[in-house]
Amino acid sequence: METRRPASLSGGQQSRVALARVLLRARPLLLLDEPFAALGPALKAEMLELVARIAGETQATVLMVTHDPEDARSFAPQTILIEEGIAHAPTPTGELLDNPPPGLRAYLG
């Protein structure tokens, strides 16, 4: 697919190409905004594992925005909850999701 233009790729393919570009740069900080939203569950899990492995190998810090609590639970040891425009202190992800504050509880249902 290397000869195809980005506009001819699906949304998921475009996301994977963008992620590959970021990972190849091997920067110490990876900023990802909903990088796997367009992917199915199996590919999403595979990509989360890949990012975790590469971040571990390169000692990079990953700051990933997600609205999927299971992405956070499987990937992030700590989560920064942003609620009503306020970024709260990092909290262990499992604790946060197992005992969410009222605003997050309402979001999670």
C-alpha positions as a printed Julia matrix, in Angstrom:
109×3 Matrix{Float64}:
   0.0    0.0    0.0
   3.05   2.26   0.05
   2.07   3.85  -3.27
  -1.47   4.74  -2.13
  -2.32   8.28  -1.09
  -3.69   8.78   2.44
  -7.11   9.81   1.11
  -7.49   6.38  -0.52
  -7.01   4.54   2.79
  -9.77   3.64   5.22
 -10.01   5.53   8.51
  -8.45   2.62  10.38
  -5.61   2.38   7.87
  -4.99   6.13   8.14
  -4.84   5.8   11.94
  -2.31   2.97  11.72
  -0.13   4.92   9.27
  -0.18   7.95  11.58
   0.71   5.77  14.55
   3.55   4.12  12.61
   4.99   7.55  11.77
   4.9    8.54  15.43
   6.48   5.28  16.61
   9.27   5.42  14.03
  10.4    8.79  15.33
  11.21   7.21  18.71
  10.51  10.36  20.71
  10.59  10.27  24.51
   6.94  11.42  24.71
   4.08  10.01  22.64
   0.88  12.07  22.55
  -2.03  10.03  21.2
  -5.6   11.29  20.84
  -8.11   8.44  20.45
  -5.62   6.51  18.28
  -7.7    3.33  18.11
 -11.26   4.65  17.97
 -11.78   3.47  14.36
 -10.46  -0.05  14.98
 -12.28  -3.25  15.82
 -11.71  -4.9   19.22
  -9.08  -7.44  18.11
  -6.98  -4.96  16.16
  -7.36  -2.37  18.94
  -6.0   -4.84  21.5
  -3.11  -5.7   19.18
  -2.25  -2.03  18.63
  -2.43  -1.23  22.36
   0.02  -4.07  23.0
   2.3   -2.84  20.24
   2.38   0.72  21.6
   3.02  -0.58  25.12
   5.87  -2.78  23.88
   7.51  -0.01  21.83
   7.1    2.53  24.62
   8.74   0.07  27.01
  11.62  -0.62  24.65
  12.25   3.07  23.99
  11.47   4.22  27.55
   8.89   6.64  26.12
   6.1    8.16  28.16
   2.68   7.77  26.55
  -0.1   10.29  27.11
  -3.19   8.84  25.45
  -6.64  10.37  25.34
  -9.37   7.75  25.34
 -13.06   7.57  26.12
 -12.88   3.77  26.36
 -12.4    2.66  29.98
 -11.2   -0.77  28.88
  -8.42   0.81  26.79
  -7.32   2.72  29.88
  -7.57  -0.35  32.12
  -5.55  -2.55  29.78
  -2.92   0.02  28.87
  -2.4    2.7   31.48
  -1.09   2.1   35.0
  -2.27   5.62  35.87
  -5.07   7.8   34.54
  -5.57  11.54  34.64
  -9.29  12.21  34.79
 -10.39  15.41  33.12
 -13.76  16.52  34.39
 -15.45  19.87  33.77
 -12.2   21.24  32.37
 -10.14  20.25  35.4
  -7.28  17.74  35.12
  -7.09  15.74  38.33
  -3.94  14.2   39.75
  -2.86  10.87  38.25
  -4.63   7.95  39.9
  -4.06   4.21  39.53
  -6.38   3.27  36.67
  -7.88   0.2   38.32
  -8.76   2.15  41.47
 -10.28   4.98  39.45
 -12.45   2.68  37.34
 -13.41   0.38  40.22
 -14.43   3.29  42.45
 -15.16   6.21  40.1
 -16.04   9.68  41.32
 -19.64  10.78  40.61
 -18.98  12.42  37.22
 -17.07   9.43  35.88
 -19.64   7.05  37.36
 -22.38   8.88  35.44
 -20.32   8.66  32.23
 -19.64   4.95  32.68
 -23.29   4.21  33.43
